[in-house]
Amino acid sequence: MLRTNQAGAYHCTSLIGCNTRKQHGLLVIPIENMGNRPHVLLSSLDETVIQHGAPFNLGIHRYRGGVYSPNGHKYIREFDCEGVPRMTYRVGGVILTKEKIFISQENRILIRYTLVEAHSATTLRFRPFLAFRDVNNLCQANDSINKAIEEVPNGVATCLYEGFPTLYMQFNRKAQWVNEPNWYNGIEYVKDLERGVPYCEDLWVPGYFEVPIKKGESIIFSAGVSEVNPRNLSKMYTSEIASRTPRSSFFNCLKNSAKQFYMRQGHGMYIISGFPWGIVLARNTFMSVPGLTLAIDHRKDYEAIMETALKALLNFVRSGHISERIHGIDLPDIPLWAIWAIQQYAKTIGLAEAANLYSDAVAELLDYILSGGHPNLFVDTENGMLDTDGHDKAVSWMNSTIGDAPVVRRTGKLVEFNALWYNALMFGAALTEGDQAYAERRQKWIETADKMKQPFVNTFLNESGYLYDYVDGSFAEPTVRPNMAIAIGLDYSPLDRRQRKGVLDFVTRELLTPKGLRTLSPKSYGYRPSYVGSPDERDFAMHNGPARPWLIGFYADAYIRVFGMSGVGYLDRMLIGFEDEMTQGCIGSLSQLYDGNPPYTGRGAVSHATNVAEVLRTYRTLKRLEQ
């Protein structure tokens, strides 16, 4: 289960409330003076129902040796998340509901507890587990923590270490705080244990709150980095619920998930690449922004995100400055994906409006590449195609590494780089058609595209009917990979319809799964369908077999271009495989990757921006065609 505030903070845990990864937590926020990296402040909050002096703890943790304690999950009777996540507990004659919601643009989570049924006096006890650490580190018991507790209205405030923000824990009604400081040692995270990374930590519990509650009453708990007026909590909770889209359909689930990746900070707007360990990545931003915004009718958000990302990219183009906030802005394919993202805007909003906003940027990026401005992107003067050096560094989206060496070494002429380049040149010409200010430059773009069209076919299309993944000098990489799907799915392709169909048929036979396209054909050497094992084993497998849902966007585009309206029904049925995922790895979202073999289990990040984006874009494309 995942909730975000669209400003970089999130809450993520398993449905029953047992944290299974070190990145899980009830309140996880980015801290500016610590590189804007996310940090776990409040790991969890154990609730205990007390009747007649008998405590019934609703929490659950896994301790060293695989011991679960307490076993609060046994009291769970129902879970619902159509509106907000609601858990219903039953303890004897007590029925208690718990609902969680993040406040938009504020580092604050609210939890509302409602006593639905009780036959005698009831008290709720709340025990906070504090971490105050980076999401990728673990906390160990130490004497360096600041144990001071400050009383604030209806709650307390504390800060364990210098440099961290103060955590304020408050209720909408008077709560009694009881000091009972202890380290809870040996808490295990089972998913980290499975991944072969450090998985055990100690958490600090400074004490607990007690609040009496009557049948029909609600209590709201707030955890945030600023003090709140307790009287405002009920109104804050109600107004936040009103802005939520109910998860009542496949589209609404994806729409909710799409908005969770938005991050507004300062004067910029960004896209988080995934949860629970994602950061802002340039490639993921440009690849996912059309689907995360335009596909859900959020045009203004598209423009805000592109304004921020293009500013960083053009700053690199002009001065070589590498953004500290948007990682990977200097990678060679970033200008190509940026132009593709603008092309999607033109298709959705209109060519004239796209030209008005983005003609200058597209022209500058095309001229930058043509002039040889990028340090690792070279135009072959003989045929107009692009070369890049990927011998010692991962340069494409297949970027897993072991040590510093790329697992999938792709160098020379990469198939999707050159397909995106041809598409970018042709789109740039279409965008500036009739504008005399670009006439001379436009002619050069067209000439370059014409020059590379046949060499592209001669270079990549082989006698088996599929496209080589890359060609480096006289060597052509024969492994069957999904990058050819990008080449046939673009609006402008050097391949004709017959050639596209041949490649599409090959992709369908070798790579298609119900969860997207495999990163490597099962018939190719080195096929590893499952993303499991040690860190090195997982890094090796990442792009050598597991399926990626985002590639279905280009597959669907290619299918429609080859088969027209007759392909809509087929693609519509294909989306059912993704609809099933709404109740699997992460409620209402799509995992980072899926095993290449049945049952296609989700792995990696539980919610991934490019996957949600391209499935959304495909969904909206099909719905428009069906109208």
Secondary structure, DSSP 8 states (H G I E B T S, - for coil): -EEE-SSS-EEE--TTS---STT-EEEEEEEGGGTTEEEEEEEEEEEEEEETTEEEE--EEEETTTEEEEEGGGGEEEEE-SSS-EEEEEETTEEEEEEEEE-TTSSEEEEEEEEEE-SS-EEEEEEEEEEEEETTS-----S-S----EEETTEEEE-SSTTS--EEEEESS--EEEEEEEEEEEEE-HHHHHHTS--EEEEEEEEEEEEEE-TT-EEEEEEESS---GGGHHHHHHHHHHT-----SHHHHHHHHHHHTEEEETTEEEEB-EETT--BBHHHHHHHHHHHHGGGT-HHHHHHHHHHHHHHHHHHHHH----SSSBTTTSTTHHHHHHHHHHHHHHHH-HHHHHHHHHHHHHHHHHHHHTT-STT-EE-TTT--EEB--SSS--SS---EETTEESS---BEEHHHHHHHHHHHHHHHHHTTT-GGGHHHHHHHHHHHHHHHHHHHHHHB-TTSSB-SEEETTEE--S--THHHHHHHSSS-SS-HHHHHHHHHHHHHHTEETTEEESS-TTSTT------SSHHHHHHHTTSS-EEGGGHHHHHHHHHHHHGGGGHHHHHHHTHHHHGGGGSSSTTS--SEE-SSTT--EESSSEEHHHHHHHHHHHHHHHHHH-
